[in-house]
Amino acid sequence: MKLKYQTIAIDFDGTIAYEDYPEIGGFKPHAERVLKKIIDHGGKIIIWTCRTGDQAEKVKAMLVSAGIKFEAFNDNLSDGREMFPDNSRKVFADVYIDDRANFIKEIDWLWVEQNLFIGSDTG
């Protein structure tokens, strides 16, 4: 099995977790497993959210306690900062996963998984 994209920017509220702002919603179905699978296959995750300050720290704590390692939080990876020295607010990624990026309001992590990976786990 191969990951199609190396750098993946992912929104938090409504995408990774249920929308419950300012509270932290629980993980959406399959999100935690797929995020770990991305990491296990060499993907770099950027958490891209409107949350800042204490709200951002709560998100980080939830992800860390679930064992989800992200490479950046509302920031570019180091190679993105080199490519765009002004470090714009839009993070540079190969693909963006966000519940507000499409006309569909519900992120289906099984569909995301099918579209991020090539091949099968069995061989």
KOLLUM-497073 format. One line per 10 residues: number of its first residue (from 0); their letters; for each residue z, y, x of C-alpha. Coordinates in steps of 0.2 Angstrom, whole numbers. Layout:
BEGIN
NUM = A = Z,Y,X | ...
This chain:
BEGIN
0 = MKLKYQTIAI = 0,0,0 | -5,17,7 | 1,34,2 | -15,45,-2 | -6,62,2 | 5,66,16 | 14,82,10 | 19,83,-8 | 27,98,-16 | 38,94,-31
10 = DFDGTIAYED = 46,105,-44 | 63,100,-50 | 67,105,-68 | 57,96,-80 | 48,86,-66 | 61,77,-56 | 75,80,-68 | 77,83,-86 | 76,102,-91 | 94,107,-93
20 = YPEIGGFKPH = 95,124,-84 | 107,131,-78 | 115,113,-78 | 107,99,-68 | 98,87,-79 | 98,68,-74 | 83,60,-66 | 68,57,-77 | 63,39,-78 | 56,31,-62
30 = AERVLKKIID = 57,48,-53 | 71,43,-41 | 62,26,-36 | 45,35,-34 | 52,49,-23 | 60,36,-12 | 44,26,-11 | 35,42,-6 | 47,44,8 | 47,25,13
40 = HGGKIIIWTC = 28,27,15 | 29,42,27 | 27,56,14 | 35,73,16 | 43,80,1 | 45,99,-2 | 56,103,-16 | 48,118,-24 | 59,126,-38 | 64,143,-45
50 = RTGDQAEKVK = 82,139,-42 | 91,149,-28 | 108,151,-21 | 122,140,-29 | 109,133,-41 | 98,127,-27 | 113,120,-18 | 117,109,-33 | 99,102,-33 | 100,98,-15
60 = AMLVSAGIKF = 117,89,-17 | 110,79,-31 | 95,73,-21 | 105,70,-5 | 118,60,-15 | 104,49,-22 | 97,46,-5 | 81,57,-7 | 77,65,9 | 66,81,7
70 = EAFNDNLSDG = 58,90,22 | 59,107,15 | 67,116,0 | 57,132,-6 | 49,133,11 | 34,127,21 | 35,113,33 | 35,119,51 | 16,115,53 | 13,126,37
80 = REMFPDNSRK = 23,140,44 | 12,139,60 | -4,139,49 | 2,153,38 | 14,164,49 | 19,176,35 | 26,160,26 | 20,165,9 | 30,160,-7 | 17,147,-11
90 = VFADVYIDDR = 21,132,-1 | 7,123,8 | 5,104,2 | -8,91,-1 | -3,89,-19 | 9,98,-31 | 18,89,-45 | 25,101,-58 | 28,99,-77 | 20,116,-79
100 = ANFIKEIDWL = 5,113,-69 | -5,105,-83 | -7,106,-101 | 4,90,-102 | 22,95,-104 | 29,77,-99 | 28,71,-81 | 26,52,-81 | 32,45,-65 | 23,29,-67
110 = WVEQNLFIGS = 6,38,-68 | 11,49,-53 | 15,33,-43 | -2,25,-48 | -11,41,-42 | -2,43,-26 | -4,26,-19 | -19,15,-15 | -17,-4,-15 | -3,-15,-21
120 = DTG = 14,-19,-15 | 9,-38,-14 | -4,-37,-1
